Amino acid sequence: MEHVIPIEESLSREVEIKEAGEPSRGHDQPSSATEELSITVQEKGSNSSVEEKFKKLREAADNLLKRGTPHPKIRKVVLLRDHKNFKSYCEPRVVSLGPIHHDEKKYRLTEEYKLVLADDFIKKSGKRGEDLYEMVKKNIKQLREYYDEEVTEKYSDEALAWILFVDGCATLQFIDSVVKNKVKEFKIKDDHVAFVQQDLFLLENIEI
């Protein structure tokens, strides 16, 4: 009896087994005949794996675009709340800007200063305050989206629009006064000026 086993290797491996003898007489009869068995074994090599990786690589960008990129939102800094320097990094010292710390008692004094600054900004702008407020109110749905829902859920559209309007005008006027060295016109103490400048850049004190 003769066994012939040729082996070819490429992306797959093929093994053929031949047995010499008489021709086969059917499935029901003994097979002392020639039988040919072909076995194809898929090679578990690196080629198919690399192809799959490239497929995922090419699809990744499309999948990301389909999902869309969520807009970053202004929110409370939860991860740093237990940090010993949390207040220095996140909480304002003298002035609250935006909705996160708006209702806290320790900032009520500076609320009056913000109104004075905002009023001065409106006068110097040459526009009616009501018109500027309406511009904010008209876009309040979009502006609300820039904040985490937890931050703004307790405010109506009108209340949130007023906060952003006053704080925005006051911030612009304060910056203008510092640049022109006219902060003392608003009777703001020098140390408070320094604290306000720091507060403008705190993580939980961001005004749109």
Secondary structure as UniProt FT lines:
FT   STRAND          3..4
FT   STRAND          7..9
FT   STRAND          12..19
FT   STRAND          35..42
FT   HELIX           46..67
FT   TURN            79..82
FT   TURN            84..85
FT   HELIX           86..89
FT   TURN            100..103
FT   HELIX           105..107
FT   HELIX           108..125
FT   HELIX           129..138
FT   HELIX           140..144
FT   TURN            145..146
FT   HELIX           149..152
FT   TURN            153..154
FT   HELIX           157..179
FT   TURN            180..181
FT   HELIX           183..186
FT   HELIX           190..199
FT   TURN            200..201
FT   TURN            203..204
//
